[in-house]
Amino acid sequence: MGAILLFLLSFVQPEDASFLYGMDMSWAQFSRYWERTYETSLNAARTSQGSHDMERWYQRYQAKFEIPMAGRFSFRYRFKALYDYEASMHEHRLEPTMRVASNFYLHWVLVPYYFKRENQTGLGLSWRNENFDWLSFYAIVQNFDNNLSKTFVSEGPEKYLYSRIPLRFEVDARCDIDRVRLRLHAELGTLSSRFLDWPDSSWYEWEQDKDTSSAWGRVEINPLSGVWTGVRFSASRSRAETRWNERGIVTADTIHDRWITPFVSCAPTERLELLAECRLWRMNRDMDSVRYRRDFFVLSTTVNWNPVPWFVFGAGYQRSWRYRYNDEEPIADPWFGRHPGRGEHSRLVFTGEFRFKSGFMFVIKEGLEADYFPRDLFLLSPHEHTYVGFYAPLSFVPSSKE
């Protein structure tokens, strides 16, 4: 019994294994320049990758293209993949598209998966002004193939069926005017219900309700010449409740993950940028046995210098504070350093970004231990993770203008 209580009180998330996780995720996001370049490109691919720890490598991939077909018809393709501590997903999204009126488009959405039970389909309507401004609405049926894919599955733990199929409603928008840039993507998932009815064993009979929703975006404002300020944000919620009615057992798991990053960028010259941002990140996980909470505060400052058109050099400083709780009881941080048990850490950051005439861009980011800077820096372990990224225009894909 004591061992069980000890386990419950010591619950941590898998990503807690890396005390640099907060700084790394702030670091792994694409810069505002990269975001604008990718969003306004019709055909492009990009990736952000880096070291989590001695065993794991963070990976994020995205790609998109649109091919003209006949007359009003075109074909859109979207790919995304993410490999993180608790995430392992890749998705191919196919959208046969028809222009129904000037700047208005109708989309049929198909998202095939290796396991057919996860397939998705739906419809969308969008308004687009080239690749700079758009507003899209989608209605997606998730896991619509689940019950059909289970047709010839024998009764047992693998034959779970939906009594209420999950739906998802999406809004995707971008607006770029003189002094304001807005970006929003939101997904609202409806409550789904599925059940497992295995007549030979009441032990395995269960019902489950689940829903997932999320939103992310940016607000950028240009109040003065050379100055941009605003905020990035992300929020997601996932809820599940499973009931074993015969045994009177209910298990629930709710995850809220959200962060907000105010920023200010000042460019006193065309070749120099001063950037400061602070990410406030809270993650809650509420289960039957324990309530877990993690807070990150990550401060990042960077100076970017563009000495030649094809190269940008960056140098900066990051400091992170991490606080974790089980049932509001603090979890001491075991990591060594100047602040043992307090979850505080800092590092120096150096970046080299290459921007070629072809449109291809490559960036490498290197962290350097700063808690012991300058004394004892190289006597310990100065290297603190490396991240890389690239952006590539898919120029081989024919465009409608061609």
LOBAKE-379047 format. One line per field, with one value per residue (C-alpha): x, z, y; residue number from 1. Coordinates in nm, 4 decimals. Layout:
<nodes>
xx <- c(X / ...)
zz <- c(Z / ...)
yy <- c(Y / ...)
k <- c(NUM / ...)
</nodes>
This chain:
<nodes>
xx <- c(0.0000 / 0.2833 / 0.4425 / 0.1161 / 0.0873 / 0.4506 / 0.3869 / 0.0803 / 0.2583 / 0.5582 / 0.3647 / 0.5383 / 0.4859 / 0.7265 / 0.8689 / 0.9694 / 1.2755 / 1.4232 / 1.4650 / 1.5370 / 1.1986 / 1.0430 / 1.3349 / 1.3592 / 0.9928 / 1.0153 / 1.3292 / 1.1783 / 0.8970 / 0.9445 / 1.0424 / 0.7865 / 0.9789 / 0.9641 / 0.5964 / 0.5082 / 0.7209 / 0.5612 / 0.2033 / 0.2214 / 0.3822 / 0.1569 / 0.3970 / 0.6570 / 0.7991 / 0.9668 / 1.0926 / 1.2136 / 1.4202 / 1.6374 / 1.7734 / 1.5388 / 1.7839 / 2.0378 / 1.7693 / 1.5172 / 1.5131 / 1.2257 / 1.0875 / 0.8259 / 0.7497 / 0.5071 / 0.4490 / 0.1822 / 0.1087 / -0.1812 / -0.1981 / -0.4332 / -0.6456 / -0.9213 / -1.1071 / -1.2316 / -1.0807 / -0.7539 / -0.6011 / -0.4613 / -0.2343 / -0.1226 / 0.1214 / 0.2220 / 0.4103 / 0.5189 / 0.7354 / 0.7610 / 0.7622 / 0.3919 / 0.3180 / 0.3737 / 0.1622 / 0.1725 / -0.1164 / -0.1830 / -0.4724 / -0.6148 / -0.8499 / -1.0053 / -1.1087 / -1.3544 / -1.3781 / -1.7499 / -1.7220 / -1.4599 / -1.2258 / -1.4699 / -1.3781 / -1.5444 / -1.3252 / -1.3788 / -1.1481 / -0.9999 / -0.7527 / -0.6457 / -0.4574 / -0.2761 / -0.5490 / -0.8732 / -1.0644 / -0.8947 / -0.9976 / -1.1550 / -1.3664 / -1.5553 / -1.6393 / -1.5012 / -1.5755 / -1.3105 / -1.2524 / -0.8988 / -0.7151 / -0.4152 / -0.2003 / -0.2054 / -0.5583 / -0.8096 / -1.0991 / -1.1949 / -1.4582 / -1.4499 / -1.6772 / -1.4912 / -1.6249 / -1.3560 / -1.3080 / -1.6046 / -1.4646 / -1.4277 / -1.7451 / -1.7116 / -1.3478 / -1.4606 / -1.7178 / -1.5184 / -1.3340 / -1.4249 / -1.5963 / -1.3271 / -1.1092 / -1.0452 / -1.4113 / -1.4961 / -1.7681 / -1.8958 / -2.2485 / -2.1698 / -1.9013 / -1.6758 / -1.7076 / -1.4647 / -1.5298 / -1.2342 / -1.1735 / -0.8543 / -0.7855 / -0.5115 / -0.5204 / -0.2250 / -0.2841 / -0.0447 / 0.0187 / -0.1603 / -0.1116 / -0.3520 / -0.3347 / -0.5890 / -0.6552 / -0.9215 / -1.0724 / -1.3818 / -1.4353 / -1.7765 / -1.8374 / -1.8009 / -1.9120 / -1.7829 / -1.8274 / -1.6811 / -1.9350 / -1.7659 / -2.0430 / -1.8002 / -1.6424 / -1.8039 / -1.4507 / -1.3902 / -1.7260 / -1.6785 / -1.8154 / -1.6079 / -1.6850 / -1.4150 / -1.3629 / -1.0661 / -1.0420 / -0.7575 / -0.6648 / -0.3452 / -0.2468 / -0.0611 / -0.1379 / 0.1305 / 0.1056 / 0.3376 / 0.2855 / 0.6077 / 0.8474 / 1.0808 / 0.8839 / 0.6567 / 0.4826 / 0.2126 / 0.1487 / 0.1590 / -0.0739 / -0.1767 / -0.4362 / -0.5642 / -0.7977 / -0.8476 / -1.1047 / -1.1880 / -1.4093 / -1.4295 / -1.6935 / -1.6947 / -2.0618 / -2.0692 / -1.7793 / -1.8788 / -1.5461 / -1.4986 / -1.1650 / -1.1180 / -0.8260 / -0.8401 / -0.5439 / -0.5327 / -0.2207 / -0.1904 / 0.0736 / 0.0963 / 0.4080 / 0.4090 / 0.6941 / 0.8475 / 1.0829 / 1.2787 / 1.4836 / 1.6858 / 1.8420 / 1.7605 / 2.0364 / 1.9758 / 1.6867 / 1.6433 / 1.3865 / 1.2497 / 0.9734 / 0.8393 / 0.6441 / 0.3963 / 0.3053 / 0.0710 / -0.0196 / -0.2796 / -0.3559 / -0.6504 / -0.6894 / -0.8781 / -0.5707 / -0.3805 / -0.3986 / -0.0761 / 0.0250 / 0.3347 / 0.4233 / 0.7011 / 0.8225 / 1.0714 / 1.2440 / 1.4247 / 1.6253 / 1.8003 / 2.0064 / 1.9910 / 2.2463 / 2.2158 / 2.5655 / 2.5005 / 2.1713 / 2.2155 / 2.3175 / 2.1743 / 2.3751 / 2.1943 / 2.3066 / 2.0924 / 2.0056 / 1.7344 / 1.6229 / 1.3635 / 1.1715 / 0.9833 / 0.7332 / 0.5529 / 0.2832 / 0.0926 / -0.2313 / -0.0785 / 0.2228 / 0.5473 / 0.7693 / 1.1339 / 1.3574 / 1.6408 / 1.8663 / 2.2072 / 2.3180 / 2.3295 / 1.9658 / 1.9118 / 1.5507 / 1.4216 / 1.3867 / 1.5774 / 1.8177 / 1.9759 / 2.1746 / 2.3351 / 2.1989 / 2.3796 / 2.2136 / 2.3239 / 2.0560 / 2.1201 / 1.8782 / 1.9579 / 1.8360 / 1.6447 / 1.4224 / 1.5770 / 1.6542 / 1.8507 / 1.9061 / 2.1136 / 2.0793 / 2.3314 / 2.2855 / 2.5647 / 2.5432 / 2.5125 / 2.4580 / 2.8350 / 2.9347 / 3.2132 / 3.3691 / 3.3931 / 3.2004 / 3.4142 / 3.5022 / 3.1439 / 2.9210 / 2.8894 / 2.6756 / 2.3015 / 2.1116 / 2.1211 / 1.8224 / 1.8054 / 1.5404 / 1.4915 / 1.2384 / 1.2176 / 0.9883 / 0.8540 / 0.9272 / 0.8802 / 0.5041 / 0.3220 / 0.1166 / -0.2100 / -0.0283 / 0.1970)
zz <- c(0.0000 / 0.0841 / -0.2539 / -0.4298 / -0.2365 / -0.3137 / -0.6851 / -0.6858 / -0.5032 / -0.7339 / -1.0630 / -1.3317 / -1.7029 / -1.9401 / -2.0667 / -1.7105 / -1.7709 / -1.9526 / -1.7312 / -2.0504 / -2.2010 / -2.1526 / -2.3127 / -2.5915 / -2.6909 / -2.6928 / -2.9037 / -3.1405 / -3.2600 / -3.5995 / -3.6049 / -3.7124 / -4.0384 / -4.1079 / -4.0154 / -4.2586 / -4.5356 / -4.5017 / -4.4626 / -4.7726 / -4.9847 / -5.2002 / -5.2095 / -4.9360 / -4.6691 / -4.3356 / -4.0278 / -3.6761 / -3.4924 / -3.1871 / -2.8940 / -2.6079 / -2.4017 / -2.4428 / -2.5815 / -2.7730 / -3.0668 / -3.1100 / -3.4670 / -3.6372 / -4.0113 / -4.2296 / -4.6040 / -4.8400 / -5.2077 / -5.4385 / -5.7963 / -6.0609 / -6.2370 / -6.4868 / -6.4936 / -6.1458 / -5.9855 / -5.7956 / -5.5500 / -5.2105 / -4.9941 / -4.6358 / -4.4363 / -4.0734 / -3.8313 / -3.4712 / -3.2518 / -2.8924 / -2.5544 / -2.5572 / -2.9212 / -3.2181 / -3.5173 / -3.8900 / -4.1036 / -4.4775 / -4.5599 / -4.9134 / -5.0328 / -5.3796 / -5.4231 / -5.6456 / -5.6924 / -5.6618 / -5.7051 / -5.7055 / -5.4115 / -5.2662 / -5.2604 / -5.1617 / -5.0175 / -4.9740 / -4.6995 / -4.6827 / -4.4119 / -4.4523 / -4.1801 / -4.1607 / -3.9253 / -4.1157 / -3.7919 / -3.7629 / -4.1084 / -4.1355 / -4.3962 / -4.4186 / -4.6080 / -4.5980 / -4.7340 / -4.7663 / -4.8836 / -5.0009 / -5.1177 / -5.2856 / -5.0068 / -4.7711 / -4.6296 / -4.5851 / -4.3754 / -4.3774 / -4.2050 / -4.1953 / -4.0555 / -4.0117 / -3.9249 / -3.7241 / -3.7012 / -3.9343 / -4.0526 / -3.7031 / -3.6843 / -4.0419 / -3.9865 / -3.6891 / -3.8920 / -3.9027 / -3.5715 / -3.3263 / -3.0031 / -2.7546 / -2.6329 / -2.9882 / -3.0860 / -2.9546 / -3.1434 / -3.1528 / -3.0478 / -3.1115 / -3.3706 / -3.2912 / -3.5022 / -3.5293 / -3.6433 / -3.7629 / -3.8207 / -3.9945 / -4.0656 / -4.1529 / -4.2040 / -4.3083 / -4.3283 / -4.2994 / -3.9250 / -3.8025 / -3.8706 / -3.7311 / -3.7395 / -3.5848 / -3.5980 / -3.3716 / -3.3473 / -3.1489 / -3.0957 / -3.0044 / -2.7373 / -2.8687 / -2.7102 / -2.7713 / -2.5957 / -2.5618 / -2.5155 / -2.4568 / -2.3365 / -2.2110 / -1.9551 / -1.7689 / -1.6569 / -2.0027 / -2.0605 / -2.0645 / -2.2076 / -2.2854 / -2.3552 / -2.5034 / -2.6638 / -2.7706 / -2.8624 / -2.9331 / -3.0552 / -3.1476 / -3.3193 / -3.3239 / -3.2972 / -3.4328 / -3.4194 / -3.5738 / -3.3604 / -3.4712 / -3.7602 / -3.6955 / -3.3896 / -3.3736 / -3.0622 / -2.9901 / -2.8538 / -2.9544 / -2.7862 / -2.7788 / -2.5787 / -2.5908 / -2.3848 / -2.3944 / -2.1759 / -2.1388 / -1.8966 / -1.8985 / -1.7020 / -1.6048 / -1.5072 / -1.3796 / -1.1450 / -1.0458 / -1.1598 / -1.3336 / -1.4577 / -1.5919 / -1.7418 / -1.8379 / -1.9800 / -2.0147 / -2.1854 / -2.2648 / -2.3058 / -2.4003 / -2.5227 / -2.5301 / -2.7418 / -2.8634 / -3.1586 / -3.2358 / -3.5538 / -3.5213 / -3.8618 / -4.1523 / -4.0452 / -3.6689 / -3.4612 / -3.0820 / -2.9675 / -2.6199 / -2.5314 / -2.2266 / -2.2382 / -1.9562 / -1.9796 / -1.7592 / -1.7937 / -1.5752 / -1.5705 / -1.3536 / -1.2907 / -1.0386 / -0.8267 / -0.8491 / -0.9809 / -1.1490 / -1.2446 / -1.4130 / -1.4665 / -1.6899 / -1.7129 / -1.9970 / -2.0709 / -2.4062 / -2.5406 / -2.8771 / -3.0921 / -3.4637 / -3.7025 / -4.0804 / -4.2082 / -4.5597 / -4.7375 / -4.7128 / -4.3456 / -4.0062 / -3.6864 / -3.3546 / -2.9922 / -2.6831 / -2.3356 / -2.1978 / -1.8412 / -1.7295 / -1.4067 / -1.3611 / -1.0829 / -1.0478 / -0.8090 / -0.7170 / -0.5381 / -0.4808 / -0.3065 / -0.4672 / -0.6473 / -0.5758 / -0.8804 / -0.8491 / -1.1112 / -1.0183 / -1.0731 / -0.8917 / -0.7875 / -0.6897 / -0.6133 / -0.7510 / -1.1213 / -1.2337 / -1.5242 / -1.7833 / -2.1045 / -2.3774 / -2.7289 / -3.0613 / -3.4010 / -3.7623 / -4.0291 / -4.4022 / -4.6555 / -5.0139 / -5.3371 / -5.4239 / -5.1202 / -4.9199 / -4.5577 / -4.2957 / -3.9287 / -3.6532 / -3.2846 / -3.0164 / -2.6411 / -2.3948 / -2.0179 / -1.8497 / -1.4820 / -1.4370 / -1.6862 / -1.7035 / -1.4101 / -1.4510 / -1.7783 / -1.9784 / -1.6799 / -1.6677 / -1.9743 / -2.1757 / -2.4544 / -2.3873 / -2.6868 / -3.0573 / -3.2783 / -3.6564 / -3.9072 / -4.2775 / -4.5083 / -4.8754 / -5.1466 / -5.3605 / -5.6891 / -5.8891 / -5.8174 / -6.1005 / -5.9931 / -6.1417 / -6.2958 / -6.4871)
yy <- c(0.0000 / 0.2336 / 0.1692 / 0.2611 / 0.5868 / 0.6674 / 0.6118 / 0.8369 / 1.1155 / 1.0961 / 1.1136 / 1.3206 / 1.3714 / 1.1900 / 1.5209 / 1.6139 / 1.3982 / 1.7003 / 2.0056 / 2.2042 / 2.1131 / 2.4565 / 2.6367 / 2.3790 / 2.4088 / 2.7867 / 2.7477 / 2.4877 / 2.7118 / 2.8725 / 3.2386 / 3.4955 / 3.5379 / 3.1644 / 3.1513 / 3.4312 / 3.2804 / 2.9358 / 3.0611 / 3.2800 / 3.0061 / 2.7922 / 2.4963 / 2.4454 / 2.2143 / 2.2801 / 2.1024 / 2.1775 / 1.9155 / 1.8945 / 1.7011 / 1.6203 / 1.4176 / 1.1379 / 0.9024 / 1.1132 / 1.3541 / 1.6019 / 1.6073 / 1.8218 / 1.8149 / 2.0087 / 2.0239 / 2.1565 / 2.2027 / 2.2839 / 2.1562 / 2.3020 / 2.0437 / 2.1274 / 2.4569 / 2.5393 / 2.2301 / 2.1926 / 1.9488 / 2.0528 / 1.8408 / 1.8927 / 1.6801 / 1.7085 / 1.4884 / 1.5295 / 1.3097 / 1.4258 / 1.2534 / 1.1634 / 1.2461 / 1.0190 / 1.1125 / 1.1726 / 1.2877 / 1.3176 / 1.5511 / 1.5444 / 1.8193 / 1.8073 / 2.1721 / 2.3585 / 2.7352 / 2.8096 / 3.1888 / 3.4609 / 3.3852 / 3.1280 / 2.7581 / 2.4318 / 2.1548 / 1.7823 / 1.6551 / 1.3050 / 1.2020 / 0.8359 / 0.6500 / 0.3188 / 0.1937 / 0.2487 / 0.2992 / 0.6408 / 0.7698 / 1.1142 / 1.2932 / 1.6177 / 1.9366 / 2.2876 / 2.6341 / 2.9034 / 3.2582 / 3.3347 / 3.6439 / 3.4857 / 3.3330 / 3.6309 / 3.6468 / 3.3687 / 3.2437 / 2.8752 / 2.6625 / 2.2817 / 2.0115 / 1.6803 / 1.3337 / 1.1533 / 0.7758 / 0.7277 / 0.3928 / 0.2462 / 0.0370 / -0.0885 / -0.1883 / -0.4007 / -0.5958 / -0.9199 / -0.8735 / -1.1470 / -1.0515 / -0.9566 / -0.6696 / -0.5421 / -0.4986 / -0.1513 / 0.0348 / 0.3934 / 0.4751 / 0.8436 / 0.9232 / 1.2212 / 1.5348 / 1.8246 / 2.1803 / 2.3846 / 2.7548 / 2.8636 / 3.2298 / 3.4753 / 3.8508 / 4.0684 / 4.4425 / 4.7347 / 4.7356 / 4.4233 / 4.0531 / 3.7976 / 3.4171 / 3.1791 / 2.8067 / 2.6560 / 2.3079 / 2.2166 / 1.8453 / 1.7072 / 1.4453 / 1.0916 / 0.7654 / 0.4165 / 0.0847 / -0.2614 / -0.5377 / -0.8716 / -1.1047 / -1.3685 / -1.1395 / -0.8503 / -0.7600 / -0.6119 / -0.4392 / -0.0639 / 0.2602 / 0.5675 / 0.9331 / 1.1534 / 1.4937 / 1.7074 / 2.0761 / 2.3173 / 2.6652 / 2.8462 / 3.1666 / 3.4981 / 3.8663 / 4.1015 / 4.4813 / 4.7411 / 5.0561 / 5.2265 / 5.1966 / 4.9029 / 4.7854 / 4.4804 / 4.3612 / 4.1085 / 3.7632 / 3.3987 / 3.1514 / 2.7882 / 2.5945 / 2.2372 / 2.0216 / 1.6464 / 1.4689 / 1.1015 / 0.9088 / 0.5281 / 0.3365 / -0.0324 / -0.0428 / -0.4005 / -0.3312 / 0.0214 / 0.1707 / 0.5038 / 0.6390 / 0.9902 / 1.1759 / 1.5438 / 1.7337 / 2.1121 / 2.2449 / 2.6156 / 2.8827 / 3.2471 / 3.4295 / 3.8100 / 3.9477 / 4.2718 / 4.3103 / 4.6259 / 4.6777 / 5.0010 / 4.9245 / 4.6953 / 4.4564 / 4.4428 / 4.3066 / 4.2983 / 4.0419 / 3.9694 / 3.7248 / 3.5437 / 3.2190 / 3.1510 / 2.7837 / 2.5820 / 2.2164 / 2.0399 / 1.6703 / 1.5600 / 1.1875 / 0.9799 / 0.9210 / 1.2472 / 1.6027 / 1.7115 / 2.0652 / 2.2048 / 2.5705 / 2.6987 / 3.0573 / 3.0974 / 3.4274 / 3.4587 / 3.7524 / 3.7511 / 3.9857 / 3.9012 / 4.0518 / 4.0269 / 4.1159 / 3.9813 / 3.9039 / 3.5264 / 3.4923 / 3.5924 / 3.5485 / 3.5388 / 3.5420 / 3.5470 / 3.4292 / 3.2030 / 3.1499 / 2.8985 / 2.8441 / 2.5146 / 2.4371 / 2.1024 / 1.9862 / 1.6704 / 1.7600 / 2.1061 / 1.9527 / 2.0788 / 1.8283 / 1.9053 / 1.9270 / 1.6739 / 1.8299 / 1.9594 / 2.3171 / 2.6476 / 2.6101 / 2.2426 / 2.1571 / 2.4895 / 2.4132 / 2.7240 / 2.7117 / 2.9393 / 2.9046 / 3.1091 / 3.0660 / 3.1022 / 3.0657 / 3.0673 / 3.1058 / 3.0724 / 3.2228 / 3.1259 / 3.2869 / 2.9704 / 3.0299 / 2.7465 / 2.8349 / 2.6449 / 2.7291 / 2.5711 / 2.6633 / 2.5730 / 2.6066 / 2.6771 / 2.6201 / 2.9597 / 2.8788 / 2.8445 / 3.1113 / 3.2070 / 3.0176 / 2.6394 / 2.6558 / 2.4146 / 2.1961 / 2.0723 / 2.0153 / 2.3371 / 2.1851 / 2.2140 / 2.0791 / 2.1512 / 2.2319 / 2.2563 / 2.3510 / 2.4025 / 2.5606 / 2.4603 / 2.5990 / 2.3142 / 2.4842 / 2.1626 / 2.1710 / 2.3545 / 2.6551 / 2.7811 / 3.0805 / 2.8440)
k <- c(1 / 2 / 3 / 4 / 5 / 6 / 7 / 8 / 9 / 10 / 11 / 12 / 13 / 14 / 15 / 16 / 17 / 18 / 19 / 20 / 21 / 22 / 23 / 24 / 25 / 26 / 27 / 28 / 29 / 30 / 31 / 32 / 33 / 34 / 35 / 36 / 37 / 38 / 39 / 40 / 41 / 42 / 43 / 44 / 45 / 46 / 47 / 48 / 49 / 50 / 51 / 52 / 53 / 54 / 55 / 56 / 57 / 58 / 59 / 60 / 61 / 62 / 63 / 64 / 65 / 66 / 67 / 68 / 69 / 70 / 71 / 72 / 73 / 74 / 75 / 76 / 77 / 78 / 79 / 80 / 81 / 82 / 83 / 84 / 85 / 86 / 87 / 88 / 89 / 90 / 91 / 92 / 93 / 94 / 95 / 96 / 97 / 98 / 99 / 100 / 101 / 102 / 103 / 104 / 105 / 106 / 107 / 108 / 109 / 110 / 111 / 112 / 113 / 114 / 115 / 116 / 117 / 118 / 119 / 120 / 121 / 122 / 123 / 124 / 125 / 126 / 127 / 128 / 129 / 130 / 131 / 132 / 133 / 134 / 135 / 136 / 137 / 138 / 139 / 140 / 141 / 142 / 143 / 144 / 145 / 146 / 147 / 148 / 149 / 150 / 151 / 152 / 153 / 154 / 155 / 156 / 157 / 158 / 159 / 160 / 161 / 162 / 163 / 164 / 165 / 166 / 167 / 168 / 169 / 170 / 171 / 172 / 173 / 174 / 175 / 176 / 177 / 178 / 179 / 180 / 181 / 182 / 183 / 184 / 185 / 186 / 187 / 188 / 189 / 190 / 191 / 192 / 193 / 194 / 195 / 196 / 197 / 198 / 199 / 200 / 201 / 202 / 203 / 204 / 205 / 206 / 207 / 208 / 209 / 210 / 211 / 212 / 213 / 214 / 215 / 216 / 217 / 218 / 219 / 220 / 221 / 222 / 223 / 224 / 225 / 226 / 227 / 228 / 229 / 230 / 231 / 232 / 233 / 234 / 235 / 236 / 237 / 238 / 239 / 240 / 241 / 242 / 243 / 244 / 245 / 246 / 247 / 248 / 249 / 250 / 251 / 252 / 253 / 254 / 255 / 256 / 257 / 258 / 259 / 260 / 261 / 262 / 263 / 264 / 265 / 266 / 267 / 268 / 269 / 270 / 271 / 272 / 273 / 274 / 275 / 276 / 277 / 278 / 279 / 280 / 281 / 282 / 283 / 284 / 285 / 286 / 287 / 288 / 289 / 290 / 291 / 292 / 293 / 294 / 295 / 296 / 297 / 298 / 299 / 300 / 301 / 302 / 303 / 304 / 305 / 306 / 307 / 308 / 309 / 310 / 311 / 312 / 313 / 314 / 315 / 316 / 317 / 318 / 319 / 320 / 321 / 322 / 323 / 324 / 325 / 326 / 327 / 328 / 329 / 330 / 331 / 332 / 333 / 334 / 335 / 336 / 337 / 338 / 339 / 340 / 341 / 342 / 343 / 344 / 345 / 346 / 347 / 348 / 349 / 350 / 351 / 352 / 353 / 354 / 355 / 356 / 357 / 358 / 359 / 360 / 361 / 362 / 363 / 364 / 365 / 366 / 367 / 368 / 369 / 370 / 371 / 372 / 373 / 374 / 375 / 376 / 377 / 378 / 379 / 380 / 381 / 382 / 383 / 384 / 385 / 386 / 387 / 388 / 389 / 390 / 391 / 392 / 393 / 394 / 395 / 396 / 397 / 398 / 399 / 400 / 401 / 402)
</nodes>
